[in-house]
Amino acid sequence: GAQKAAEIAKENTTELNPFNNIKEYTFNPNTELRDFAQSCGMGDHESVSRWVEMWSMVLQVCKDKRDQGSKVFVMRHKDKTLGEEGILGKAQQAEIVMAKGYEFVEGKDLIFVDFN
């Protein structure tokens, strides 16, 4: 089950980033954690209760690939008066805390990207 999710995260699905001309894999937890759960045969209820486990596996893969330039990017609202410093969801706050627990450092390999 959960091992299948980790295997999917390790796939070399890449796209050419038009901004830096580098091939990269982007994982969007808003949609892809659900895909991971489904690939593991989990229903919605189980996937909700196991999102921490699945996100941890994604972060472990990122950490293991850090020497290849792996980074965690976090979208936040440009208006820092919204949410907590522009972070609008509580789940996203937890994802950030977990990334820091995997030794991602803000400004180095934990990058915040502002949006309107």
Secondary structure, 3 states (H helix, E strand, C coil): CHHHHHHHHCCCCCEEECCCCEEECCCCHHHHHHHHHHHCCCCHHHHHHCHHHHHHHHHHHHHHCHHHCCCEEEEEECCCCCCECCECCHHHHHHHHHHHHCCCCECCCEEEEEEC
